[in-house]
Each structure stands twice: as structure tokens, then as C-alpha cells.
């Protein structure tokens, strides 16, 4: 996808799948595209933001105390949802215009308030 929105926990990714910690940011640099990402406030989030923040890759860190251990990536017609736990990683892809639109609208409203 050329443009997406995401909300994720960099600390959870680094712990569960360290090889993916910088993968999306690096792919945006290598292949182009645009993104807006909301990150759980943790040391890994600050490092990720410092490394990848740009005009095409906008990153905001959520307020302290807001935490979750799953990710959502919102594209034009698809949602990708990933859940992390100590011994399990689960993921699903949903292809549905209406659901993707709803998530984009909610994301943009949250983005404006942070």
C-alpha cells in the first residue's frame, strides 16, 4: 500500500519480533509512500520517531498511560490486526471498504486530538 495509518506498540514488537521493529519505517524510505503512525509511549517509540519522522512519515506518541499490546494497520480497503503475547503472535487481514473507512475516520479524529 502507498499510504497507511497505524497504531502500534514498538516495545511489544521489539520484544516479540525484533527483526520487524524498523521494517515498516525502512520500507517507506526504500519504496516510498506515506504514513501516519500513533505509537505507545515507550523508549522504543522515541527512538523510532527520531529515526523515521519526516514530511511523508508522520509519527505521534500517545500520552503516557495509554497502552495496548496489539497493532492495527489501516489501508485504503484493508485492515491488518496483529496481537502480541508472551508465547503467541496472531494476525488477521480484513478486506472491506466500509470497515477500513470507519477505522481511518476514527484514526484521523484521534490524530487531531493528540
N, CA, C and O atoms as CSV, one atom per row, in Angstrom:
chain,resi,resn,atom,element,x,y,z
A,1,UNK,N,N,0.841,-1.182,0.000
A,1,UNK,CA,C,0.000,0.000,0.000
A,1,UNK,C,C,0.888,1.248,0.000
A,1,UNK,O,O,1.936,1.264,0.646
A,2,UNK,N,N,0.479,2.270,-0.709
A,2,UNK,CA,C,1.258,3.504,-0.818
A,2,UNK,C,C,1.002,4.465,0.335
A,2,UNK,O,O,1.837,5.324,0.616
A,3,UNK,N,N,-0.138,4.333,1.008
A,3,UNK,CA,C,-0.438,5.185,2.151
A,3,UNK,C,C,-1.164,4.350,3.193
A,3,UNK,O,O,-2.031,3.541,2.861
A,4,UNK,N,N,-0.806,4.550,4.447
A,4,UNK,CA,C,-1.483,3.823,5.505
A,4,UNK,C,C,-1.427,4.602,6.808
A,4,UNK,O,O,-0.651,5.544,6.965
A,5,UNK,N,N,-2.272,4.179,7.731
A,5,UNK,CA,C,-2.287,4.665,9.103
A,5,UNK,C,C,-1.986,3.465,9.989
A,5,UNK,O,O,-2.334,2.334,9.649
A,6,UNK,N,N,-1.343,3.709,11.121
A,6,UNK,CA,C,-1.066,2.596,12.032
A,6,UNK,C,C,-1.044,3.084,13.474
A,6,UNK,O,O,-0.667,4.218,13.769
A,7,UNK,N,N,-1.457,2.198,14.350
A,7,UNK,CA,C,-1.301,2.401,15.789
A,7,UNK,C,C,-0.590,1.157,16.290
A,7,UNK,O,O,-1.057,0.036,16.088
A,8,UNK,N,N,0.551,1.366,16.951
A,8,UNK,CA,C,1.291,0.186,17.387
A,8,UNK,C,C,2.153,0.455,18.604
A,8,UNK,O,O,2.394,1.597,18.996
A,9,UNK,N,N,2.605,-0.642,19.184
A,9,UNK,CA,C,3.431,-0.619,20.380
A,9,UNK,C,C,4.843,-1.076,19.992
A,9,UNK,O,O,5.089,-2.278,19.893
A,10,UNK,N,N,5.768,-0.144,19.771
A,10,UNK,CA,C,7.119,-0.530,19.355
A,10,UNK,C,C,7.829,-1.430,20.366
A,10,UNK,O,O,8.624,-2.285,19.978
A,11,UNK,N,N,7.551,-1.246,21.653
A,11,UNK,CA,C,8.165,-2.096,22.674
A,11,UNK,C,C,7.730,-3.540,22.530
A,11,UNK,O,O,8.543,-4.454,22.661
A,12,UNK,N,N,6.441,-3.752,22.258
A,12,UNK,CA,C,5.924,-5.114,22.076
A,12,UNK,C,C,6.517,-5.756,20.827
A,12,UNK,O,O,6.859,-6.939,20.830
A,13,UNK,N,N,6.636,-4.965,19.757
A,13,UNK,CA,C,7.224,-5.510,18.527
A,13,UNK,C,C,8.687,-5.873,18.755
A,13,UNK,O,O,9.130,-6.952,18.361
A,14,UNK,N,N,9.432,-4.983,19.385
A,14,UNK,CA,C,10.860,-5.241,19.603
A,14,UNK,C,C,11.069,-6.482,20.466
A,14,UNK,O,O,12.027,-7.228,20.269
A,15,UNK,N,N,10.174,-6.695,21.415
A,15,UNK,CA,C,10.294,-7.861,22.290
A,15,UNK,C,C,9.882,-9.149,21.578
A,15,UNK,O,O,10.563,-10.167,21.701
A,16,UNK,N,N,8.774,-9.114,20.838
A,16,UNK,CA,C,8.240,-10.327,20.211
A,16,UNK,C,C,8.880,-10.652,18.865
A,16,UNK,O,O,9.124,-11.817,18.551
A,17,UNK,N,N,9.151,-9.609,18.067
A,17,UNK,CA,C,9.674,-9.799,16.710
A,17,UNK,C,C,10.698,-8.719,16.405
A,17,UNK,O,O,10.429,-7.837,15.590
A,18,UNK,N,N,11.859,-8.763,17.032
A,18,UNK,CA,C,12.837,-7.680,16.871
A,18,UNK,C,C,13.231,-7.395,15.424
A,18,UNK,O,O,13.613,-6.270,15.103
A,19,UNK,N,N,13.148,-8.376,14.561
A,19,UNK,CA,C,13.518,-8.176,13.154
A,19,UNK,C,C,12.533,-7.256,12.427
A,19,UNK,O,O,12.847,-6.757,11.346
A,20,UNK,N,N,11.344,-7.024,13.003
A,20,UNK,CA,C,10.343,-6.158,12.389
A,20,UNK,C,C,10.266,-4.774,13.019
A,20,UNK,O,O,9.476,-3.944,12.569
A,21,UNK,N,N,11.059,-4.507,14.042
A,21,UNK,CA,C,10.990,-3.245,14.778
A,21,UNK,C,C,11.122,-2.032,13.851
A,21,UNK,O,O,10.358,-1.077,14.000
A,22,UNK,N,N,12.050,-2.035,12.912
A,22,UNK,CA,C,12.250,-0.916,11.989
A,22,UNK,C,C,11.763,-1.217,10.565
A,22,UNK,O,O,11.919,-0.378,9.678
A,23,UNK,N,N,11.188,-2.377,10.334
A,23,UNK,CA,C,10.883,-2.828,8.977
A,23,UNK,C,C,9.960,-1.878,8.210
A,23,UNK,O,O,10.234,-1.571,7.050
A,24,UNK,N,N,8.884,-1.411,8.822
A,24,UNK,CA,C,7.946,-0.539,8.103
A,24,UNK,C,C,8.596,0.812,7.798
A,24,UNK,O,O,8.475,1.320,6.684
A,25,UNK,N,N,9.273,1.386,8.770
A,25,UNK,CA,C,9.956,2.658,8.540
A,25,UNK,C,C,10.991,2.558,7.437
A,25,UNK,O,O,11.097,3.449,6.595
A,26,UNK,N,N,11.747,1.485,7.440
A,26,UNK,CA,C,12.756,1.283,6.398
A,26,UNK,C,C,12.113,1.055,5.033
A,26,UNK,O,O,12.628,1.530,4.020
A,27,UNK,N,N,10.999,0.338,4.996
A,27,UNK,CA,C,10.304,0.093,3.724
A,27,UNK,C,C,9.763,1.397,3.142
A,27,UNK,O,O,9.789,1.582,1.925
A,28,UNK,N,N,9.277,2.299,3.987
A,28,UNK,CA,C,8.800,3.596,3.492
A,28,UNK,C,C,9.935,4.399,2.864
A,28,UNK,O,O,9.741,5.059,1.844
A,29,UNK,N,N,11.091,4.343,3.460
A,29,UNK,CA,C,12.250,5.044,2.900
A,29,UNK,C,C,12.663,4.413,1.569
A,29,UNK,O,O,12.910,5.117,0.590
A,30,UNK,N,N,12.735,3.076,1.541
A,30,UNK,CA,C,13.198,2.367,0.354
A,30,UNK,C,C,12.218,2.421,-0.815
A,30,UNK,O,O,12.620,2.605,-1.964
A,31,UNK,N,N,10.915,2.257,-0.511
A,31,UNK,CA,C,9.924,2.108,-1.577
A,31,UNK,C,C,9.017,3.311,-1.753
A,31,UNK,O,O,8.225,3.357,-2.695
A,32,UNK,N,N,9.121,4.285,-0.859
A,32,UNK,CA,C,8.253,5.447,-0.933
A,32,UNK,C,C,6.904,5.169,-0.291
A,32,UNK,O,O,6.649,4.065,0.190
A,33,UNK,N,N,6.058,6.162,-0.288
A,33,UNK,CA,C,4.751,6.035,0.327
A,33,UNK,C,C,4.599,7.041,1.451
A,33,UNK,O,O,5.529,7.779,1.775
A,34,UNK,N,N,3.414,7.058,2.039
A,34,UNK,CA,C,3.117,7.978,3.129
A,34,UNK,C,C,2.497,7.199,4.277
A,34,UNK,O,O,1.831,6.183,4.078
A,35,UNK,N,N,2.734,7.708,5.498
A,35,UNK,CA,C,2.160,7.047,6.670
A,35,UNK,C,C,1.936,8.044,7.792
A,35,UNK,O,O,2.636,9.049,7.915
A,36,UNK,N,N,0.942,7.734,8.604
A,36,UNK,CA,C,0.732,8.390,9.889
A,36,UNK,C,C,0.682,7.267,10.913
A,36,UNK,O,O,-0.064,6.301,10.755
A,37,UNK,N,N,1.490,7.403,11.975
A,37,UNK,CA,C,1.537,6.361,12.983
A,37,UNK,C,C,1.380,6.946,14.379
A,37,UNK,O,O,1.958,7.983,14.705
A,38,UNK,N,N,0.592,6.265,15.191
A,38,UNK,CA,C,0.440,6.568,16.609
A,38,UNK,C,C,1.153,5.467,17.377
A,38,UNK,O,O,0.887,4.282,17.173
A,39,UNK,N,N,2.068,5.868,18.266
A,39,UNK,CA,C,2.887,4.900,18.982
A,39,UNK,C,C,2.605,4.937,20.475
A,39,UNK,O,O,2.396,6.003,21.054
A,40,UNK,N,N,2.600,3.761,21.092
A,40,UNK,CA,C,2.539,3.678,22.542
A,40,UNK,C,C,3.803,4.330,23.101
A,40,UNK,O,O,4.899,4.108,22.586
A,41,UNK,N,N,3.651,5.124,24.143
A,41,UNK,CA,C,4.766,5.855,24.737
A,41,UNK,C,C,5.706,4.895,25.470
A,41,UNK,O,O,5.364,4.342,26.515
A,42,UNK,N,N,6.896,4.712,24.898
A,42,UNK,CA,C,7.923,3.845,25.476
A,42,UNK,C,C,9.265,4.279,24.886
A,42,UNK,O,O,9.282,5.012,23.897
A,43,UNK,N,N,10.377,3.853,25.457
A,43,UNK,CA,C,11.684,4.255,24.916
A,43,UNK,C,C,11.854,3.892,23.438
A,43,UNK,O,O,12.471,4.644,22.684
A,44,UNK,N,N,11.314,2.748,23.023
A,44,UNK,CA,C,11.431,2.331,21.620
A,44,UNK,C,C,10.669,3.277,20.691
A,44,UNK,O,O,11.074,3.484,19.547
A,45,UNK,N,N,9.557,3.857,21.184
A,45,UNK,CA,C,8.771,4.790,20.375
A,45,UNK,C,C,9.580,6.040,20.077
A,45,UNK,O,O,9.596,6.518,18.943
A,46,UNK,N,N,10.241,6.563,21.075
A,46,UNK,CA,C,11.044,7.773,20.877
A,46,UNK,C,C,12.173,7.524,19.878
A,46,UNK,O,O,12.459,8.370,19.032
A,47,UNK,N,N,12.811,6.361,19.982
A,47,UNK,CA,C,13.884,6.008,19.059
A,47,UNK,C,C,13.344,5.863,17.634
A,47,UNK,O,O,13.964,6.343,16.685
A,48,UNK,N,N,12.200,5.210,17.482
A,48,UNK,CA,C,11.563,5.030,16.177
A,48,UNK,C,C,11.209,6.387,15.567
A,48,UNK,O,O,11.463,6.626,14.387
A,49,UNK,N,N,10.624,7.269,16.372
A,49,UNK,CA,C,10.230,8.599,15.893
A,49,UNK,C,C,11.452,9.398,15.438
A,49,UNK,O,O,11.424,10.029,14.381
A,50,UNK,N,N,12.512,9.373,16.224
A,50,UNK,CA,C,13.729,10.109,15.860
A,50,UNK,C,C,14.324,9.594,14.553
A,50,UNK,O,O,14.845,10.369,13.752
A,51,UNK,N,N,14.244,8.301,14.348
A,51,UNK,CA,C,14.849,7.691,13.164
A,51,UNK,C,C,14.022,7.923,11.887
A,51,UNK,O,O,14.592,8.092,10.809
A,52,UNK,N,N,12.673,7.931,12.002
A,52,UNK,CA,C,11.852,7.891,10.798
A,52,UNK,C,C,10.945,9.093,10.550
A,52,UNK,O,O,10.409,9.213,9.449
A,53,UNK,N,N,10.748,9.974,11.501
A,53,UNK,CA,C,9.847,11.113,11.313
A,53,UNK,C,C,10.274,11.930,10.087
A,53,UNK,O,O,11.443,12.292,9.952
A,54,UNK,N,N,9.313,12.218,9.194
A,54,UNK,CA,C,9.585,13.032,8.016
A,54,UNK,C,C,8.265,13.634,7.533
A,54,UNK,O,O,7.212,13.397,8.125
A,55,UNK,N,N,8.331,14.414,6.457
A,55,UNK,CA,C,7.103,15.009,5.899
A,55,UNK,C,C,6.146,13.948,5.385
A,55,UNK,O,O,4.932,14.152,5.391
A,56,UNK,N,N,6.674,12.829,4.945
A,56,UNK,CA,C,5.831,11.754,4.417
A,56,UNK,C,C,5.542,10.662,5.443
A,56,UNK,O,O,4.685,9.807,5.219
A,57,UNK,N,N,6.247,10.691,6.553
A,57,UNK,CA,C,6.066,9.676,7.599
A,57,UNK,C,C,5.859,10.409,8.926
A,57,UNK,O,O,6.808,10.684,9.660
A,58,UNK,N,N,4.607,10.711,9.205
A,58,UNK,CA,C,4.259,11.477,10.403
A,58,UNK,C,C,4.043,10.523,11.572
A,58,UNK,O,O,3.367,9.502,11.444
A,59,UNK,N,N,4.626,10.874,12.708
A,59,UNK,CA,C,4.585,9.996,13.880
A,59,UNK,C,C,4.236,10.820,15.101
A,59,UNK,O,O,4.828,11.870,15.353
A,60,UNK,N,N,3.257,10.325,15.864
A,60,UNK,CA,C,2.925,10.928,17.155
A,60,UNK,C,C,2.991,9.844,18.216
A,60,UNK,O,O,2.671,8.680,17.972
A,61,UNK,N,N,3.417,10.261,19.401
A,61,UNK,CA,C,3.481,9.340,20.534
A,61,UNK,C,C,2.281,9.604,21.433
A,61,UNK,O,O,2.002,10.744,21.806
A,62,UNK,N,N,1.583,8.539,21.769
A,62,UNK,CA,C,0.393,8.632,22.612
A,62,UNK,C,C,0.768,9.085,24.021
A,62,UNK,O,O,1.909,8.900,24.445
A,63,UNK,N,N,-0.181,9.675,24.752
A,63,UNK,CA,C,0.111,10.108,26.127
A,63,UNK,C,C,0.503,8.926,27.017
A,63,UNK,O,O,0.075,7.794,26.789
A,64,UNK,N,N,1.316,9.203,28.022
A,64,UNK,CA,C,1.694,8.166,28.989
A,64,UNK,C,C,0.435,7.565,29.584
A,64,UNK,O,O,-0.548,8.268,29.819
A,65,UNK,N,N,0.469,6.276,29.825
A,65,UNK,CA,C,-0.677,5.574,30.392
A,65,UNK,C,C,-1.576,4.937,29.348
A,65,UNK,O,O,-2.375,4.060,29.677
A,66,UNK,N,N,-1.460,5.364,28.088
A,66,UNK,CA,C,-2.229,4.744,27.006
A,66,UNK,C,C,-1.369,3.612,26.453
A,66,UNK,O,O,-0.315,3.850,25.862
A,67,UNK,N,N,-1.824,2.394,26.648
A,67,UNK,CA,C,-1.007,1.258,26.223
A,67,UNK,C,C,-1.884,0.138,25.680
A,67,UNK,O,O,-3.027,-0.031,26.105
A,68,UNK,N,N,-1.347,-0.609,24.755
A,68,UNK,CA,C,-2.002,-1.785,24.204
A,68,UNK,C,C,-0.920,-2.683,23.633
A,68,UNK,O,O,0.177,-2.224,23.315
A,69,UNK,N,N,-1.232,-3.964,23.505
A,69,UNK,CA,C,-0.229,-4.911,23.015
A,69,UNK,C,C,-0.659,-5.519,21.681
A,69,UNK,O,O,-0.389,-6.686,21.399
A,70,UNK,N,N,-1.324,-4.715,20.879
A,70,UNK,CA,C,-1.680,-5.150,19.530
A,70,UNK,C,C,-1.464,-3.979,18.583
A,70,UNK,O,O,-1.318,-2.836,19.016
A,71,UNK,N,N,-1.444,-4.265,17.318
A,71,UNK,CA,C,-1.234,-3.239,16.295
A,71,UNK,C,C,-2.394,-3.262,15.321
A,71,UNK,O,O,-3.064,-4.280,15.148
A,72,UNK,N,N,-2.620,-2.126,14.690
A,72,UNK,CA,C,-3.558,-2.071,13.571
A,72,UNK,C,C,-2.918,-1.231,12.478
A,72,UNK,O,O,-2.382,-0.152,12.733
A,73,UNK,N,N,-2.983,-1.736,11.276
A,73,UNK,CA,C,-2.528,-1.008,10.095
A,73,UNK,C,C,-3.754,-0.823,9.213
A,73,UNK,O,O,-4.429,-1.789,8.857
A,74,UNK,N,N,-4.031,0.425,8.868
A,74,UNK,CA,C,-5.245,0.773,8.146
A,74,UNK,C,C,-4.856,1.273,6.762
A,74,UNK,O,O,-4.145,2.270,6.628
A,75,UNK,N,N,-5.323,0.582,5.745
A,75,UNK,CA,C,-5.050,0.955,4.363
A,75,UNK,C,C,-6.362,1.361,3.685
A,75,UNK,O,O,-7.405,1.440,4.333
A,76,UNK,N,N,-6.299,1.611,2.402
A,76,UNK,CA,C,-7.478,2.067,1.648
A,76,UNK,C,C,-8.658,1.108,1.792
A,76,UNK,O,O,-9.772,1.533,2.095
A,77,UNK,N,N,-8.417,-0.164,1.580
A,77,UNK,CA,C,-9.508,-1.152,1.614
A,77,UNK,C,C,-9.234,-2.313,2.571
A,77,UNK,O,O,-10.014,-3.263,2.631
A,78,UNK,N,N,-8.138,-2.239,3.313
A,78,UNK,CA,C,-7.739,-3.370,4.164
A,78,UNK,C,C,-7.349,-2.914,5.563
A,78,UNK,O,O,-6.887,-1.793,5.779
A,79,UNK,N,N,-7.554,-3.826,6.498
A,79,UNK,CA,C,-7.078,-3.661,7.871
A,79,UNK,C,C,-6.190,-4.853,8.186
A,79,UNK,O,O,-6.514,-5.989,7.840
A,80,UNK,N,N,-5.080,-4.588,8.837
A,80,UNK,CA,C,-4.216,-5.651,9.325
A,80,UNK,C,C,-4.160,-5.498,10.845
A,80,UNK,O,O,-3.826,-4.430,11.358
A,81,UNK,N,N,-4.487,-6.565,11.551
A,81,UNK,CA,C,-4.502,-6.514,13.005
A,81,UNK,C,C,-3.560,-7.589,13.524
A,81,UNK,O,O,-3.650,-8.753,13.134
A,82,UNK,N,N,-2.648,-7.182,14.416
A,82,UNK,CA,C,-1.640,-8.092,14.951
A,82,UNK,C,C,-1.684,-8.009,16.467
A,82,UNK,O,O,-1.712,-6.917,17.036
A,83,UNK,N,N,-1.691,-9.163,17.118
A,83,UNK,CA,C,-1.727,-9.233,18.577
A,83,UNK,C,C,-0.474,-9.949,19.074
A,83,UNK,O,O,-0.065,-10.971,18.523
A,84,UNK,N,N,0.123,-9.397,20.117
A,84,UNK,CA,C,1.344,-9.960,20.684
A,84,UNK,C,C,1.084,-10.429,22.111
A,84,UNK,O,O,0.488,-9.711,22.913
A,85,UNK,N,N,1.534,-11.631,22.414
A,85,UNK,CA,C,1.527,-12.101,23.799
A,85,UNK,C,C,2.844,-12.832,24.027
A,85,UNK,O,O,3.658,-12.963,23.112
A,86,UNK,N,N,3.042,-13.296,25.224
A,86,UNK,CA,C,4.341,-13.880,25.572
A,86,UNK,C,C,4.738,-15.034,24.661
A,86,UNK,O,O,5.896,-15.130,24.255
A,87,UNK,N,N,3.796,-15.908,24.338
A,87,UNK,CA,C,4.128,-17.095,23.546
A,87,UNK,C,C,3.389,-17.193,22.220
A,87,UNK,O,O,3.420,-18.232,21.561
A,88,UNK,N,N,2.718,-16.099,21.828
A,88,UNK,CA,C,1.878,-16.210,20.651
A,88,UNK,C,C,1.787,-14.864,19.925
A,88,UNK,O,O,1.691,-13.808,20.550
A,89,UNK,N,N,1.818,-14.930,18.620
A,89,UNK,CA,C,1.546,-13.762,17.781
A,89,UNK,C,C,0.412,-14.171,16.845
A,89,UNK,O,O,0.495,-15.193,16.163
A,90,UNK,N,N,-0.637,-13.369,16.820
A,90,UNK,CA,C,-1.772,-13.644,15.949
A,90,UNK,C,C,-1.958,-12.461,15.014
A,90,UNK,O,O,-1.733,-11.313,15.399
A,91,UNK,N,N,-2.370,-12.744,13.787
A,91,UNK,CA,C,-2.592,-11.669,12.824
A,91,UNK,C,C,-3.786,-12.015,11.947
A,91,UNK,O,O,-4.088,-13.181,11.691
A,92,UNK,N,N,-4.453,-10.957,11.496
A,92,UNK,CA,C,-5.563,-11.154,10.567
A,92,UNK,C,C,-5.600,-9.994,9.575
A,92,UNK,O,O,-5.192,-8.875,9.886
A,93,UNK,N,N,-6.090,-10.283,8.396
A,93,UNK,CA,C,-6.283,-9.274,7.360
A,93,UNK,C,C,-7.775,-9.220,7.057
A,93,UNK,O,O,-8.415,-10.248,6.837
A,94,UNK,N,N,-8.316,-8.010,7.048
A,94,UNK,CA,C,-9.717,-7.814,6.704
A,94,UNK,C,C,-9.767,-6.946,5.452
A,94,UNK,O,O,-9.206,-5.850,5.426
A,95,UNK,N,N,-10.424,-7.429,4.440
A,95,UNK,CA,C,-10.585,-6.676,3.199
A,95,UNK,C,C,-12.039,-6.215,3.138
A,95,UNK,O,O,-12.942,-6.997,2.839
A,96,UNK,N,N,-12.246,-4.931,3.425
A,96,UNK,CA,C,-13.606,-4.408,3.459
A,96,UNK,C,C,-13.531,-2.878,3.432
A,96,UNK,O,O,-12.962,-2.268,4.337
A,97,UNK,N,N,-14.094,-2.271,2.413
A,97,UNK,CA,C,-14.038,-0.813,2.270
A,97,UNK,C,C,-14.673,-0.083,3.452
A,97,UNK,O,O,-14.099,0.875,3.969
A,98,UNK,N,N,-15.850,-0.528,3.881
A,98,UNK,CA,C,-16.564,0.154,4.962
A,98,UNK,C,C,-15.794,0.092,6.276
A,98,UNK,O,O,-15.678,1.100,6.972
A,99,UNK,N,N,-15.271,-1.070,6.619
A,99,UNK,CA,C,-14.504,-1.194,7.862
A,99,UNK,C,C,-13.223,-0.375,7.808
A,99,UNK,O,O,-12.847,0.257,8.796
A,100,UNK,N,N,-12.554,-0.380,6.668
A,100,UNK,CA,C,-11.328,0.416,6.526
A,100,UNK,C,C,-11.643,1.903,6.653
A,100,UNK,O,O,-10.912,2.635,7.319
A,101,UNK,N,N,-12.717,2.351,6.024
A,101,UNK,CA,C,-13.109,3.756,6.115
A,101,UNK,C,C,-13.432,4.147,7.555
A,101,UNK,O,O,-13.005,5.204,8.019
A,102,UNK,N,N,-14.168,3.318,8.254
A,102,UNK,CA,C,-14.500,3.607,9.662
A,102,UNK,C,C,-13.235,3.758,10.492
A,102,UNK,O,O,-13.127,4.691,11.288
A,103,UNK,N,N,-12.295,2.870,10.322
A,103,UNK,CA,C,-11.048,2.930,11.093
A,103,UNK,C,C,-10.222,4.160,10.712
A,103,UNK,O,O,-9.593,4.766,11.580
A,104,UNK,N,N,-10.212,4.539,9.437
A,104,UNK,CA,C,-9.481,5.747,9.019
A,104,UNK,C,C,-10.093,6.994,9.646
A,104,UNK,O,O,-9.368,7.875,10.108
A,105,UNK,N,N,-11.422,7.075,9.665
A,105,UNK,CA,C,-12.104,8.230,10.262
A,105,UNK,C,C,-11.790,8.305,11.754
A,105,UNK,O,O,-11.476,9.380,12.265
A,106,UNK,N,N,-11.871,7.183,12.452
A,106,UNK,CA,C,-11.559,7.172,13.888
A,106,UNK,C,C,-10.100,7.548,14.136
A,106,UNK,O,O,-9.796,8.306,15.058
A,107,UNK,N,N,-9.206,7.019,13.317
A,107,UNK,CA,C,-7.786,7.336,13.452
A,107,UNK,C,C,-7.563,8.834,13.286
A,107,UNK,O,O,-6.885,9.452,14.108
A,108,UNK,N,N,-8.119,9.421,12.243
A,108,UNK,CA,C,-7.924,10.853,11.979
A,108,UNK,C,C,-8.467,11.707,13.126
A,108,UNK,O,O,-7.853,12.716,13.473
A,109,UNK,N,N,-9.584,11.337,13.714
A,109,UNK,CA,C,-10.124,12.083,14.852
A,109,UNK,C,C,-9.177,11.997,16.040
A,109,UNK,O,O,-8.922,13.003,16.702
A,110,UNK,N,N,-8.660,10.822,16.314
A,110,UNK,CA,C,-7.700,10.666,17.403
A,110,UNK,C,C,-6.423,11.453,17.104
A,110,UNK,O,O,-5.872,12.102,17.993
A,111,UNK,N,N,-5.958,11.399,15.864
A,111,UNK,CA,C,-4.742,12.111,15.443
A,111,UNK,C,C,-4.857,13.605,15.747
A,111,UNK,O,O,-3.915,14.206,16.264
A,112,UNK,N,N,-6.004,14.204,15.428
A,112,UNK,CA,C,-6.224,15.635,15.643
A,112,UNK,C,C,-6.159,16.003,17.125
A,112,UNK,O,O,-5.790,17.126,17.472
A,113,UNK,N,N,-6.510,15.079,17.981
A,113,UNK,CA,C,-6.617,15.379,19.426
A,113,UNK,C,C,-5.303,15.166,20.183
A,113,UNK,O,O,-5.206,15.495,21.365
A,114,UNK,N,N,-4.309,14.623,19.511
A,114,UNK,CA,C,-3.035,14.351,20.195
A,114,UNK,C,C,-1.996,15.376,19.757
A,114,UNK,O,O,-0.853,15.330,20.213
